[in-house]
Amino acid sequence: MIRLENVSKVYKGEVHALRNASVDIQKGEFVFLVGASGSGKSTFIRLLNKEEEPTDGRIYVAGKDIAQLNSWKVPYLRRNIGCVFQDFKLLPNKTVFENVAFALEVIGRPGHVVKSQVPAILELVGLSKKIENFPDELSGGEQQRVSIARAFVNRPLILLADEPTGNLDPATSVGIMRLLDRINRTGTTVVMATHDRGIVDTMRRRVIELDRGNIIRDQSRGVYE
Amino acid sequence: MALKINYVARETGSNLWRNISLTVASMLTVAVSLSLFGGAQIIYHGIGNATARWKGGIEFIVFMNPTANDDQLASVRKALESSPEVRKVEFVDKTAAYEEFRTLFARQPELLDAVDQNAMPPSFKVAPASSDADVISALGKQFENDPGVREVVFAFETVRTMQRFSQYVRWGILGVSVVLMVAALMLILNTIRMAMFARRREIEVMKLVGATNWFIRVPFMLEGLIQGVLGAFVAMGTTWVLKRVFDTWLSNNQDLRIFQGFAISSGQLVSTWVLLLFFGCLVGTLGSGLAVSRYLDV
């Protein structure tokens, strides 16, 4: 599903965010990216949805070499990839429903699809009762659920999560992880960058550890360190 | 990917409304610059109409009597054509003279009714080889007493002055309207940039969930287009008012009846409008298009 071949990313000619990284991630896998701040986790994720271009190497997503992808095709790549962030990136002037519906509207889904899909996904993330609320009326955990709903409403093949529990307390984080686990069980490949030792150690999934841009460990059913 | 019309309409409308002051500013700048441009066009047409018969270096016109016979016409023509001092002669027969009369006096139907084609004098429009006023005057006067000749009319010095003056005015106004047009372009650019800045989070999310560039771009470009078109509409109104004022002034002032030729035809007004609309659309779309490609970074 995702393959990196000798990928390097250098910022401004001197900062090596990623060095000669090669990784193969199968469909349906759940992968943790761990490492200190600045180790290259975010760069790894941003390379996958072509927010960044690799300096060197090849990246295949869903069988396509995304370095060769025309810029006008990038939106279609991103429709196969859901994204979840530490800071949620919800639109404050839209309700929960509208925030999720927005993701379908901008890719041109017809109105009846929006009307049926959005309540269904909000039920999945457990927010059926908050459908008309605005983001600032929700707790951090609820906001992250909305952002997961938005990322998943389009049923993407891949879900990228950049420290999704970074702003949440441990109890709330567990809820979010259960949700991501559930999404993973539907066959969606999940790649999640995290600092959260407890989560990694509890889940026991594949762990890729980065240190100053180098992959120093790739372990199935691994722990934080 | 299909752009949904109601989505585009909603986005464009809310953008325009959210930045209402900038929208109005851009629209007015387009309106003012296009009004000046349109005014220049109207003046240009007016002067053109007034001096139409003196185009192409024609310095005097030999008007024949309406009753002049073919022999008289032929002899004047022969004299003119064989004269080395004449560069070009153009014969205007009764039919053509009547056409010209109808155009010039289109605003005086009572005059048109009173005159029929047979009463029109045929004439020779003469472009002399020399540009010396005395030589031209002497040349023209030679024909004054020929049989069948009614009178010889010389281009007034005022017509010449008017033509020159109109060129200066026209270039001046054109220059100012170009400068204003550029200002309008930059204002529209800025309006769109502000709109995009206000919505940068939304645009970021749109890009992340896979909206195409055109999907993001179209509402902004439409916004610029609307500003340009609204500005053009205002300018069209201005030129219409200008034409009305011109017409009223000309037909109310007896002393200016001679200048009836200034009257702008509806066709000329419409062609000016088409130009205004075209430039309005161009400036609006260009401004927003530039802003989008510069700030969207898609």
HADDOCK unambig.tbl for C-alpha pairs under 7 A between the chains (distance, minus, plus):
assign (segid A and resid 75 and name CA) (segid B and resid 207 and name CA) 6.97 0.50 0.50
assign (segid A and resid 75 and name CA) (segid B and resid 210 and name CA) 4.02 0.50 0.50
assign (segid A and resid 75 and name CA) (segid B and resid 211 and name CA) 5.72 0.50 0.50
assign (segid A and resid 75 and name CA) (segid B and resid 212 and name CA) 5.44 0.50 0.50
assign (segid A and resid 76 and name CA) (segid B and resid 210 and name CA) 6.01 0.50 0.50
assign (segid A and resid 78 and name CA) (segid B and resid 208 and name CA) 6.53 0.50 0.50
assign (segid A and resid 78 and name CA) (segid B and resid 209 and name CA) 6.06 0.50 0.50
assign (segid A and resid 78 and name CA) (segid B and resid 210 and name CA) 4.87 0.50 0.50
assign (segid A and resid 79 and name CA) (segid B and resid 209 and name CA) 5.95 0.50 0.50
assign (segid A and resid 79 and name CA) (segid B and resid 210 and name CA) 4.98 0.50 0.50
assign (segid A and resid 82 and name CA) (segid B and resid 209 and name CA) 6.99 0.50 0.50
assign (segid A and resid 91 and name CA) (segid B and resid 202 and name CA) 6.54 0.50 0.50
assign (segid A and resid 103 and name CA) (segid B and resid 209 and name CA) 5.83 0.50 0.50
assign (segid A and resid 106 and name CA) (segid B and resid 206 and name CA) 6.56 0.50 0.50
assign (segid A and resid 106 and name CA) (segid B and resid 211 and name CA) 5.24 0.50 0.50
assign (segid A and resid 107 and name CA) (segid B and resid 210 and name CA) 6.43 0.50 0.50
assign (segid A and resid 107 and name CA) (segid B and resid 211 and name CA) 5.28 0.50 0.50
assign (segid A and resid 108 and name CA) (segid B and resid 1 and name CA) 6.78 0.50 0.50
assign (segid A and resid 108 and name CA) (segid B and resid 2 and name CA) 6.38 0.50 0.50
assign (segid A and resid 108 and name CA) (segid B and resid 3 and name CA) 6.78 0.50 0.50
